[in-house]
């Protein structure tokens, strides 16, 4: 298992390099290198010898609980993997590498047509993959389950349906109020100083630079090659301070989770993250519940003002706090406020569902996309760059991934409420920049368990109940009522 | 063969990352990842299926010359590889990763004792490896042959013996002359500007940044993940302009060679470099025959003066040219002048020879080293950092490597003389900064052939005779007679 992990992590190094430092002419060669490593790790994992060992170990009764868990989860993964033929894995990986580059090119020029042929190839492969994996009910369930075990169209339809109306009501109320002025964030913030501030921010919030790094990439992401080597990336827009800052804190949340996974379980399921929605709960918790809180900036804002005296010297913390929580329907998911965010996910979820069931085709995407943004958020999409080309995921073959973003935010609210209950001093500590209080709590209650519990098990163990959207709605409604004076 | 290359190149990415960007806590994890990839590529290459295919292909007569060459070289490699058991490869790779880190730590503090245990382990492994490989005559021959096919103690003793005396005579003459003043190179040259100059230099000399990059590392090196992705590294000393500049041009020479290898032969022997001494001939040719020539700086010096007006504005090109060719026995091989350089190699060669035959032990190295520097170069080594810890190679397990450095310089002189004969405009073109003339010639006569010819075959094909040290001695004697007015 650990040797397979070595290969998977090597693959992750190649992919990290591809998105940060690799020169452009190397696409072809890198695509085949990535494909070969994918295929090899797939071969090793689906090897009969390993299977027999796992089945035999699974029969032994007097093992420790953690050992049993590692075995049963490995068996589950094995069974999932063996559903997919090695040649298909190689094909998928090869298309993924080429597809990523074509997405980069398409996004640069905002021309969906450049990406379309490879995306169509990808969608066809994903349908084939769903057939290999098997599913009950909707074909999309096969893909959803890859990212969030047990997630189904039925379950997600319910969650999205139940948040849609209360969110709409809150947004309607906000829209009757005068818009927040966030022009202070849209001044010129030089690249170099933003970079320094982001590095300082990461250090203050507890990212261990001896076990990780930050670099620049087209699309921010987190990857890890062990819990002792966690790489996060960011991007910088000189005319929008928020673009870098909250994506940086977001990736920090992912990074802290990865650094907190037990390194003694290297390569084994218990050394892995619980699920993508739990991963996202960590990034969203840091990004929003911490990173967009008044308490956090009571500490950070004076630091920030020192870095940017010209831009922010005359801004009050109150107006800064309002600016960073401005609610406004917008085009880009990763820059969206906490409320409209979920509509970005819902649109994507519906789109992928329709794509998988064949109700729409790849060449329909731009038109469908723009139509939905009009319908849900009442905004016009000026071009595909700010529309359906904005996210990297499809180029990676990640279909069924987006719902975990919303689930993550919902879990984050529930977990943060629990942390506040258990740690009466939490808010004051954050005001003092003592982020370690929260980090230690997350390490103890979430990170250290790795993949021992499912999302729901972990949520019940930690908060006494399964996912409950009321925590998010209460948090959102209180926070924004205060900000907008509702 | 190409899938094996994918693995080897993936391994190279991991190693590049380890020496450029990897955070320190990741050493253990990276060591095992590197070991697993090494072992896998070894397994794949020594697989019976591949062997049978190669033997069968080798029997077919009506193949093209290049195909035959690819097969026979693959068979040679196969036979070399199968001499070494997979478990040994894994062990060696694991020790190598740990050893590299301990060298970094030892070098930082100048404390050989930190490196000693791992170096001792490495030397023991190297002796074992020599036994696996087999050899006639001296045990060191087994290791020398790994880096330069056919190289032996007998052959190298002869080469080193024949250059030693004429070099000594030239050095003696120089020592009667007043020393060159190179203080102009030792002013303060800010890091950022040096970096910019080095990037500009690489572009001007023909490095393709769409198929490669330059980064910073402890010890400069070149690696490649295909001829479309060639990575070079450099280091910067703010108080010594020469430290960065000629190591940058040196790695450029390696990099240009790698970028010139035929990408159509990806993963096959003909897509690889001819030999390490030919590789080194390319780096030394650019570093010295071009990079320390008057012609080159007639073009570059005005550019350089613009980058560093304070430091160099008042320096004449004549005194700059003398400064960059100052001959003086010194401590660090990579910073040595062209003449004393060979004594650094000779000392190392003698040391490794003695280490392998057991005439000295690992704990004798610092004392032996310092003694030899006194004997050959009449200098006192103030500490191991500037002594036996200066080079990374032993930590990589590279024993038998250093002689290729001298061979490279000797080949470089012979090749450059041939280029000058064939290209009457060469000197003028260099004066005009038209380095493409030389690069195209090297591409045509050396790079494009990959590993088709051995060092000697290539040398004969190109210059009409095998390695002849007279070219180097004539070049050196003319150049330094002019500089020192002998």
HADDOCK unambig.tbl for C-alpha pairs under 7 A between the chains (distance, minus, plus):
assign (segid A and resid 3 and name CA) (segid B and resid 36 and name CA) 6.28 0.50 0.50
assign (segid A and resid 6 and name CA) (segid B and resid 32 and name CA) 6.99 0.50 0.50
assign (segid A and resid 6 and name CA) (segid B and resid 33 and name CA) 4.57 0.50 0.50
assign (segid A and resid 6 and name CA) (segid B and resid 36 and name CA) 6.57 0.50 0.50
assign (segid A and resid 7 and name CA) (segid B and resid 33 and name CA) 6.89 0.50 0.50
assign (segid A and resid 10 and name CA) (segid B and resid 14 and name CA) 6.93 0.50 0.50
assign (segid A and resid 10 and name CA) (segid B and resid 33 and name CA) 6.70 0.50 0.50
assign (segid A and resid 13 and name CA) (segid B and resid 14 and name CA) 6.86 0.50 0.50
assign (segid A and resid 14 and name CA) (segid B and resid 10 and name CA) 6.92 0.50 0.50
assign (segid A and resid 14 and name CA) (segid B and resid 13 and name CA) 6.85 0.50 0.50
assign (segid A and resid 23 and name CA) (segid B and resid 209 and name CA) 6.88 0.50 0.50
assign (segid A and resid 23 and name CA) (segid B and resid 210 and name CA) 5.13 0.50 0.50
assign (segid A and resid 23 and name CA) (segid B and resid 211 and name CA) 5.43 0.50 0.50
assign (segid A and resid 23 and name CA) (segid B and resid 212 and name CA) 5.59 0.50 0.50
assign (segid A and resid 23 and name CA) (segid B and resid 213 and name CA) 6.86 0.50 0.50
assign (segid A and resid 23 and name CA) (segid B and resid 229 and name CA) 6.47 0.50 0.50
assign (segid A and resid 24 and name CA) (segid B and resid 210 and name CA) 5.50 0.50 0.50
assign (segid A and resid 24 and name CA) (segid B and resid 211 and name CA) 6.67 0.50 0.50
assign (segid A and resid 25 and name CA) (segid B and resid 210 and name CA) 5.60 0.50 0.50
assign (segid A and resid 25 and name CA) (segid B and resid 211 and name CA) 5.18 0.50 0.50
assign (segid A and resid 25 and name CA) (segid B and resid 228 and name CA) 5.61 0.50 0.50
assign (segid A and resid 26 and name CA) (segid B and resid 211 and name CA) 6.35 0.50 0.50
assign (segid A and resid 26 and name CA) (segid B and resid 228 and name CA) 5.05 0.50 0.50
assign (segid A and resid 26 and name CA) (segid B and resid 229 and name CA) 5.35 0.50 0.50
assign (segid A and resid 29 and name CA) (segid B and resid 226 and name CA) 6.58 0.50 0.50
assign (segid A and resid 32 and name CA) (segid B and resid 6 and name CA) 6.99 0.50 0.50
assign (segid A and resid 33 and name CA) (segid B and resid 6 and name CA) 4.56 0.50 0.50
assign (segid A and resid 33 and name CA) (segid B and resid 7 and name CA) 6.88 0.50 0.50
assign (segid A and resid 33 and name CA) (segid B and resid 10 and name CA) 6.69 0.50 0.50
assign (segid A and resid 36 and name CA) (segid B and resid 3 and name CA) 6.29 0.50 0.50
assign (segid A and resid 36 and name CA) (segid B and resid 6 and name CA) 6.56 0.50 0.50
assign (segid A and resid 209 and name CA) (segid B and resid 23 and name CA) 6.87 0.50 0.50
assign (segid A and resid 210 and name CA) (segid B and resid 23 and name CA) 5.12 0.50 0.50
assign (segid A and resid 210 and name CA) (segid B and resid 24 and name CA) 5.50 0.50 0.50
assign (segid A and resid 210 and name CA) (segid B and resid 25 and name CA) 5.60 0.50 0.50
assign (segid A and resid 211 and name CA) (segid B and resid 23 and name CA) 5.42 0.50 0.50
assign (segid A and resid 211 and name CA) (segid B and resid 24 and name CA) 6.66 0.50 0.50
assign (segid A and resid 211 and name CA) (segid B and resid 25 and name CA) 5.18 0.50 0.50
assign (segid A and resid 211 and name CA) (segid B and resid 26 and name CA) 6.33 0.50 0.50
assign (segid A and resid 212 and name CA) (segid B and resid 23 and name CA) 5.59 0.50 0.50
assign (segid A and resid 213 and name CA) (segid B and resid 23 and name CA) 6.88 0.50 0.50
assign (segid A and resid 226 and name CA) (segid B and resid 29 and name CA) 6.56 0.50 0.50
assign (segid A and resid 228 and name CA) (segid B and resid 25 and name CA) 5.60 0.50 0.50
assign (segid A and resid 228 and name CA) (segid B and resid 26 and name CA) 5.03 0.50 0.50
assign (segid A and resid 229 and name CA) (segid B and resid 23 and name CA) 6.47 0.50 0.50
assign (segid A and resid 229 and name CA) (segid B and resid 26 and name CA) 5.34 0.50 0.50
